């Protein structure tokens, strides 16, 4: 197995130990907060889905009332014509 060559420290880093986060910027961007962020996005998505579902239920009930009124009016009109 070939080992990576030792990493050089920058000036002013005397006595510091080279860590992965100090030489790999993508590793540094992922911290302990990444799990919390994912949970927050999940909560936002769940609330959004709940809002969409609630809106669909309310709109569905309203549409049912409208279609019932239209159907009753049409049946009444047909009954008057048939008399």
PEQUIPE-V237027 format. One record per residue. N is the residue number from 1. RES is the residue in one letter. OMEGA is omega in radians with two decimals (999 if undefined). Layout:
BEGIN
n = [N & N]
res = [RES & RES]
omega = [OMEGA & OMEGA]
END
This chain:
BEGIN
n = [1 & 2 & 3 & 4 & 5 & 6 & 7 & 8 & 9 & 10 & 11 & 12 & 13 & 14 & 15 & 16 & 17 & 18 & 19 & 20 & 21 & 22 & 23 & 24 & 25 & 26 & 27 & 28 & 29 & 30 & 31 & 32 & 33 & 34 & 35 & 36 & 37 & 38 & 39 & 40 & 41 & 42 & 43 & 44 & 45 & 46 & 47 & 48 & 49 & 50 & 51 & 52 & 53 & 54 & 55 & 56 & 57 & 58 & 59 & 60 & 61 & 62 & 63 & 64 & 65 & 66 & 67 & 68 & 69 & 70 & 71 & 72 & 73 & 74 & 75 & 76 & 77 & 78 & 79 & 80 & 81 & 82 & 83]
res = [X & X & X & X & X & X & X & X & X & X & X & X & X & X & X & X & X & X & X & X & X & X & X & X & X & X & X & X & X & X & X & X & X & X & X & X & X & X & X & X & X & X & X & X & X & X & X & X & X & X & X & X & X & X & X & X & X & X & X & X & X & X & X & X & X & X & X & X & X & X & X & X & X & X & X & X & X & X & X & X & X & X & X]
omega = [-3.12 & 3.14 & 3.08 & 3.08 & 3.14 & -3.13 & 3.14 & 3.08 & 3.10 & 3.09 & -3.13 & -3.14 & -3.08 & 3.12 & 3.13 & 3.12 & -3.14 & 3.09 & -3.11 & -3.12 & -3.13 & 3.13 & -3.14 & -3.06 & -3.13 & 3.08 & -3.13 & -3.09 & 3.10 & -3.13 & 3.12 & -3.11 & -3.06 & 3.09 & 3.11 & 3.13 & 3.12 & 3.11 & 3.12 & 3.10 & 3.10 & 3.12 & 3.12 & 3.13 & 3.13 & 3.11 & 3.10 & 3.11 & 3.11 & 3.10 & 3.11 & 3.13 & 3.13 & 3.10 & 3.12 & 3.12 & -3.14 & 3.12 & 3.13 & 3.11 & 3.11 & 3.12 & 3.11 & 3.12 & 3.14 & -3.12 & 3.07 & 3.12 & 3.12 & -3.14 & 3.12 & 3.13 & 3.13 & 3.13 & 3.10 & -3.14 & 3.13 & 3.14 & 3.11 & 3.12 & -3.08 & -3.12 & 999]
END
